[in-house]
Amino acid sequence: MKYHYIAASLLSFSAAVTASELATVSFALDNDGIYGSDEDYSNGIFVSYTSGSIKPYWLFQPLSLSYWGASSLDKVEVQLGHKIWTPTDIEASYPLENDRPYAGYFHGEFNYISLHPEQAHRFNLTIGTTGENSYADKAQRIVHSIVGSSEPQGWEYQIDNKVVGSLGYLSHFNLLRKQILSNSSWELSNVSEANIGNFRSDVSTGFMLRFGTDLHNNFGAANISAENPFKAGMIGTSGSAWFSFIGAELRYRFNDHTIEGARSALPEPQDRYDVDLQHLQTTLVTGIAWYNRHVGASLTLTGKNADYKQASNGIHGNGAISLFAFF
């Protein structure tokens, strides 16, 4: 009976979904300094542009929820991102055993987004480079010199130059949404994701609880991830709203180039510096978002278990802020 109701809801909302002519620009920053640490996933910067409503081109029609019988709001997004991972002791000028390597990833993304009040999904193509070509070493040294932090000493042992990427799919599926007050509701949804590629391959699923306003029109904007957890481009036809959220997911990661990739300049024997990928991983997020017809912002706190088995710290966290505008 539940699934019949959801199918009927998908069709009944068709008249309510209207085309948004507004595009979205977003700047997002992740950093673990909020917890007083500087290790593991240390920093991320993301700049994105998301189109207003588009009519699905013939090539993308199967990616749209409207192709499967529900009226949807479809968009495309392009994003540039830069991520940095570091070992526990960045002042060591030599590689440390049982510690993750330095790694940087400069990449571009293309996302196809399809939104509906009961389901939202995103298809993703990511491609970029690791190693010196990512400029992660230069970026971290410049930032640390500005803020007065310790200068990282071991970037010569980072993951080597390599072109890496992945294909991904992310789905938000509404399980329950109930109105509480005159203009606010709470919502429980399932969030599932799959990625495949030589950068990372993984599958994950989890649950998110949200409370706020206009939840059916910003469904899918908050994600369960320690890296760039808020996607402003997935806000639909909503004019203004706020919401808080908390979510948890379980992930199985098959490969991770930032941990398993080749490194140059390592002393012999090189395999003594290898670390083992932690295949079973968990992520927790909590945050709040607000926006009006022109601008918005979100703040997210994240926590996750270590990505590799030899980690001395079993839990790592960071804070994320996203600033965005509609035009």
N, C-alpha and C positions, 0 to 999 in steps of 0.2 A: 504494500500500500504506500509506503514511504517513497519508493521510486516512481510510482505512478503520479504522486503529488508533485515531485520535483520535475518530472517531464511536463506536467501540465503548467507548472510555474514558469518553465522556460518559454513556453509559448505565450502565456498570458502577459509576460513582461514585454513582449515584442513591441506593443504600442507605446510603452513607457520609455523605451530606450531611444533617445534622440541623438542626432549627430552633434558632437562637440567640434566646433571650429577652432578651438584653442590648441596651440602647440605648447610644449613644456620644455623648459631648459632647466638643468639641474646641476648643482655642484655638491659632491659628497666627500666626506673625509672620515676615515677610520684611523684610530690611533690607540695604542695600549698605554699611553702615558697617564690616562685617567686613573689607572690602577697602580701607577708608580713603577711600571715595568718597561723593559725595552728588549723584548725577545720574541721568538716564534713569529706569528703574524704581527708585524710591528706597525705597519702603516699602509694605507691605501688612499688614493685620490682618484676621483671619477668625475668626468664631465660628460653630460649626455644631452641629446636633443631628441625629443619625441614629437612626431607629427600630430596634427589634429586628425579627425576622423578621415579614413580613406575607404574607398570602395575596393574590395579585394581584387587584385589582378588575377588573371586566369591561373598563373603559376602558383599563387598563394591561396587560392580558394579553398583547397582542402585543409589549410591551416586555420581557417576562420570558423568560429562556432556557428555562424550563419549558414555555412555549408551543410551543417548537420541538423538544421531545422529550428535554430533559435536566433532571433535577431540580436546582433552583437555590434559593439563599437570596436572597430579595428584600427590599429595604429602601427607605425614602424618607428623603430628607435635606433639611433647610432650612438655609440659611446666610446670614449677613450679612457683607459684605466691604467693605473700604475700601482703595483703592489710590492711590498718588501717583507722578507722574512730574514731573521737573524738568529744566531746562536745565543745561548744564555749569557756568555761573557763576551761582550763586543770589544773589550779592551785587550783581549789576548791577540797577539800578533802572529799566532801559529794556530793551526787547526786543533780542535779539541776532540778527544774520543767521546763517543756516546752523546754527541750534540749535533743538532741539525745544522746543515750548511747555510751559509749566506745564499740568498736567492732573490732575484728581482724579476718582475714580469711586466713588460710594457705591451699593451694589447689594445686591439679594437674589437668592438662587438657590433653585430647586427641582430636586432630582435624584432620578431613579428608578434604583436600583442593582440589578443582578442578578448573582449570584456563583456560579461553579462552578470546581472545581480546574483545568479546562482552558481556561476562558474567563471573563472578567469584563467587564461593560460598564456604562456609565452614560449615561442620557439627561438632558439639562440644559436648563433654561430660566433665563435670567438677565435681569434688568431693573433699571435704576438710573438715576442722573442724574450728569451732569458739571457743571462750572461752580461758581459760588458755592454752589449748593444741595448740592454734595458735601461742603462744609465742609473741603476739603483744605487750603486756605490757613490756616485757623484751627488745624487739627490740627497742621500742620507747625511753625507759629510757637510753639505751646505746647510741643511736644516739644523744639524747639531751644532754647527759653529754659530748660527744665529741665536739659538735658544740656550747655548752654554752647556749642552750635554756632552758626555764623553765622546771622543772621536772614535768611530769604529776602525779597527786595525786589521781585520782579517778578510777583506773583500777579495784579495787575490786568490782565495780558495773557494770562490763562489761557484755555483752551478754554471757550467759552460754555456757559450752562445749556442742557441738552438731555436729554430722556428717551431713553435708548438701551438696547439689549439684544441678545440673541442666543439661538439654539437650537443645541444642540451634542450630539454623540455621541462617546463615547470607548470604545475597545475594547482589551482586553489578550487576546492569544491565545498560549497556551503552545506553543512550538516544540520544546522539549526540557527534560526535568527528570531529573536523575540523582542517586541517593544516593551520597555519598562516604564519610561516616563513619556510625556507628550511628544518629545522630540529626540529621544535617545533609545538605543537598543543594545542588546548584547548578542554575540554571535559566536558559534563554534564551527570551525572549518578544518578540513584536512588539507595539508600542503604536502605535495609529493614532487620529486624531481629526479631526473636521470640525465647523466652526462657521459659522453664517450669521446675519447681522443687521447693523444699522446701527452697532453698537459695533465689532465685528470680524467678518470672514469669512476663514476659512482652512482649509486641509487639511494634514495632517502625518502622517508615519509614521517610525518609528524602532525601535531594538532596545534591550532592557534585559537586563543580566546581573545575577542575584542569587545570593547565597550565604548560607545560614542554615538555620534550623529551621522546620518546619511550613509550607513554602512553598506547598503546595497549598491551605492554608486562609487565607492572607493575600495571595493572588494579586490584584493590582490596586491595592494600597494605595499603592505608590510610583509616581510619575508622572514623565514627562519634561517639566518645565515650570519656568520661572523664577518663576512666580507660584503660590504655594500648592502645592508639589509633592507633599506627602504627604496622603493622604486616609484618615484613620483609620476613617471609616465604611465603607470597603471591606474591612476585616478581617472574615473570615467567622466560622466556628465555632471558631476557634483559641482555646485557653485561655491559652497563653503561648508566646512565641517571640522570636527576634531574627534580623535579617538585615541584610546590607550590600547595596548596589546601585550600579550605574553604568549610565548610559544616554545615548544620543545620538539626536537626531531631526532631520529635514529638514522645513521647513515652507514652504508658499507662502501668503502673506497677501495677500488681495485688497483689503482696506480696513481702516483703523484710525482711529477717531474721535479718539483721543488725539493723533494726529499731524496728521490732515487736517481736523479740525473747525474751525469758524469761531471767530475770536477778536475780542474787542471792544477798543476804545481803542488800536488799533495806529496808529502814525504813517503818513502817506502817503509813498510808495505802499505799500499794505498787502502786495501780493504779493511785495515784496522779502524778507519774513520767512517765506515759505512754504518748507517742506522736503518732500523727496520720500520717500515710503514705500519702504523696502527690501523688495521682495516676497519674495525668497528669503532665508530665515532658518534658522539652526541653533541648537540648544540642547543643552548638556551638563549632566548632573547626576551627583552621587555623594553617597552618604549612608549612614546607619545608623539602624536602628529597633529598639526593644526594648519589650516590654510583658508584663504578667502578667494575671491575671484581673480586676484592678481598675484599673490605671493603665498608661500608657505614654508614650513620648516618641520623637521622631525629630529628627535633625539632617541638613540637606542643604546642600551647596554647589552653586551653579549658575553657569554661564557661557553667554553668548550673543553673537552678533554684533549690531551696532547695528541698530535698527529703522528708521533713515532714512539716506539716502545721504550727506548732508552731515556726518555725525557726525565729530568730530575724534578720538574714541576708538572704534576698531573693535570692541572687545570690552568687554562689561560683565558684572559678576557680582554676586551677593548671597548671603547666607546665610539659611536658613530653619529655624525651630524649630517643632515642633508638640508640644503637650501634650494628652493626652486621657485620658478615664476611661470605664469601662463600668459601667452600673448597671441 
